[in-house]
Amino acid sequence: MSSDPRTYPNRRQVTVAASTLADRASALLREGYRLALVAAHDDADEFRVVYLFVAANPDRRVELILPADGITPLIPSLATLSFPASRFERELHDLFGIEVTNHPLPRRLVLHQHWPDGWFPMRHDAGTPPAFGDIDEPYPFLAVAGTGVYEIPVGPIHAGLIEPGHFRFSVVGETILKLKARLWFVHKGIEKLAEGKLLADVLPLAERVSGDTTVGHTLAFCLAVEEARDWPVPPQAQTLRAILLELERLYNHVTDIGALCNDVGHGIANAHAQRIREQLLRLNQQVTGHRLLRGAITPGGTHVRALPDPGQLAAVAADIQEVVDIALGHSVVLDRMTGTAILTRDQAHDIGTLGYVARASGIDHDARRDHPFAPETTAVAAPTQTAGDVLSRLLTRAEEIQNSVALIAGLIAGRPPLGADAAKPTWLAAGRTSGVGLVEGWRGTIAHRIEFAPDGTVTRLKIVDPSFFNWPALPVALADTIVPDFPLTNKSFNLSYAGNDL
């Protein structure tokens, strides 16, 4: 195994043995780190698993690098230490065939039951897949038995314009005893598609990981590339990136506020929220030439067509706050949201939730402050609530809108240019060169980790959308609620199918 020839300012790499992995990971978790990413690598002669742990105040990143045998890869499980680790381990088993010892739930996560056994698509020698099984074979859900218990299947095809996901409810009367979510119906193979390609070919993939998170994923990708290539970016470019990130946060939070109101029957509030959303999408078009903000951020720089008008954004902030106030002034709206689908702080912490889902349950995570790429974002005040219910998730969004508008106004006050970039570096170290990008997307912290070959092609791109962390929290919040609360609760989480189904 070749070693990474470089050191990084705030990322430390430690090679560990299987016998010491758990102790090392446990020590980091006790010190306040969280597990942000696990990436498996097929290095031809052996496998390698990289565990990225991150912490704030100051920004710290530690990678535990575990080699594994190239013929029969076997690693110990960290599931008893970290719930996210248990899911990452199931993912790397599905895609790389790495066996995980003592895993408490060693069944498939990514690959559905009709995928062929013994074929692991992320291996370098995977080749053409063998025949798939019967796609109609039933997925083995845990059946809840008892008097009056019945099941309600929902999806995977839905009535709205959302991607496929299957939800199986075990119910007594209207009360939900258990909800099982089955995802990964549209596994796109983005990480595999990135292998062997140059940056110009991988950038469009990063922009399209999840359509409503163009800036978040593109920025995380570019930050990872720039760290790997030792590619300094001008401060003006980072300022423009921070502005674009907030514009993306704005239109998505406005959309969700309207949809939440619509799910409790307050259609007029939704109509006004969609009106405001359209204003923001048109503003995005003016700023970047694309309603979803594509094309502005590239490795080494950022270019926009115009800066947003602070006066227009202030009017938007006042407008959406009026919508929120009117909606919550309605007793039916307030009653339907208050105390509905509570995710406690302890539950949110144990599951590893991120973004507004975590903040609505009292957990103060925000990568703009904890892992800043621009100095202007270090003072971001991340709004938190404590009730952990649907109302808290709406209020968190509403306050984040006001904070985003204020942050954009402050960034524009510095009168950044419309474009700034740095020349592409010609140097690339021999051996393995890696980079990590952490970005607070509108749903939560996004992580990208990239590795390059000496010829400049990508050998591995690992992507983690916050939805990967947050999907398991949805069934927990819905336990002991009622079936009619599902659409409202699902929208209050608003998790990405595309970002999860890479």
Beta strands, then each sheet from edge to edge (+ up, - down):
strand 1: 11-15
strand 2: 34-42
strand 3: 47-55
strand 4: 60-68
strand 5: 74-76
strand 6: 99-101
strand 7: 149-154
strand 8: 166-172
strand 9: 175-182
strand 10: 297-298
strand 11: 301-303
strand 12: 419-421
strand 13: 433-440
strand 14: 445-452
strand 15: 458-464
sheet 1: 1+ 4+ 3- 2+
sheet 2: 5+ 6+
sheet 3: 7+ 8- 9+
sheet 4: 10+ 11- 12+
sheet 5: 13+ 14- 15+
end
